[in-house]
Amino acid sequence: MTIAAILKDKGDIQSLTPDSTVAQAVALLGEKRIGAAPVLDGGKVVGIFSERDVI
């Protein structure tokens, strides 16, 4: 199995920017029921924000 096969039915990728606040990030994770989101700067992945970053 490939990553593409798993992601094909997941819908749009949810992401954050380096300027996103922690409150915005937590809200996104909660609203979308996801455990993590990539942080994009100019379309380039510069990090990942996860539930563990808040705890």
The 8 nearest C-alpha neighbors of each residue, nearest first, counted from 0:
[[1, 4, 2, 5, 3, 6, 7, 8],
 [2, 0, 4, 3, 5, 6, 7, 8],
 [1, 3, 5, 4, 6, 0, 7, 9],
 [4, 2, 6, 1, 5, 7, 0, 8],
 [5, 3, 1, 2, 7, 6, 0, 8],
 [4, 6, 2, 3, 7, 1, 8, 9],
 [5, 7, 9, 3, 8, 4, 2, 10],
 [8, 6, 4, 9, 5, 3, 10, 2],
 [7, 9, 6, 10, 5, 4, 11, 3],
 [10, 8, 6, 7, 11, 5, 12, 4],
 [11, 9, 8, 12, 7, 6, 13, 5],
 [12, 10, 13, 9, 8, 6, 7, 14],
 [11, 13, 14, 10, 9, 36, 37, 6],
 [12, 14, 36, 11, 15, 37, 27, 31],
 [15, 13, 37, 36, 38, 12, 39, 16],
 [14, 16, 38, 39, 19, 37, 36, 17],
 [15, 17, 38, 39, 18, 19, 40, 14],
 [16, 18, 19, 38, 40, 15, 39, 45],
 [17, 19, 16, 20, 15, 40, 21, 38],
 [20, 18, 16, 17, 15, 23, 21, 24],
 [19, 21, 23, 22, 24, 18, 17, 25],
 [20, 22, 24, 23, 25, 19, 53, 26],
 [23, 21, 25, 20, 24, 26, 19, 27],
 [24, 22, 26, 20, 21, 25, 27, 19],
 [23, 25, 21, 27, 26, 22, 20, 28],
 [24, 26, 22, 28, 27, 23, 21, 29],
 [25, 27, 23, 29, 24, 28, 30, 22],
 [28, 26, 24, 30, 29, 25, 31, 23],
 [29, 27, 33, 25, 31, 26, 32, 30],
 [28, 30, 32, 26, 27, 31, 25, 33],
 [31, 29, 27, 32, 28, 26, 33, 25],
 [30, 32, 28, 33, 29, 27, 13, 26],
 [33, 31, 29, 30, 28, 34, 27, 35],
 [34, 32, 28, 31, 35, 29, 36, 30],
 [33, 35, 50, 49, 28, 32, 36, 29],
 [36, 34, 49, 48, 33, 50, 28, 47],
 [37, 35, 14, 48, 47, 13, 49, 38],
 [36, 38, 47, 14, 46, 48, 39, 15],
 [37, 39, 15, 46, 16, 47, 45, 44],
 [40, 38, 44, 16, 43, 42, 45, 15],
 [41, 39, 43, 42, 16, 45, 44, 17],
 [40, 42, 43, 39, 44, 16, 45, 38],
 [41, 43, 40, 39, 44, 45, 38, 16],
 [42, 44, 39, 40, 41, 45, 38, 46],
 [45, 43, 39, 46, 38, 40, 37, 42],
 [46, 44, 38, 39, 43, 40, 47, 37],
 [47, 45, 38, 44, 37, 48, 39, 17],
 [46, 48, 37, 38, 36, 49, 35, 45],
 [49, 47, 36, 35, 37, 52, 38, 46],
 [50, 48, 35, 51, 52, 34, 36, 47],
 [49, 51, 52, 53, 34, 35, 54, 48],
 [50, 52, 54, 49, 53, 48, 34, 35],
 [53, 51, 50, 49, 54, 48, 21, 35],
 [54, 52, 51, 50, 49, 25, 21, 48],
 [53, 51, 52, 50, 49, 25, 21, 48]]
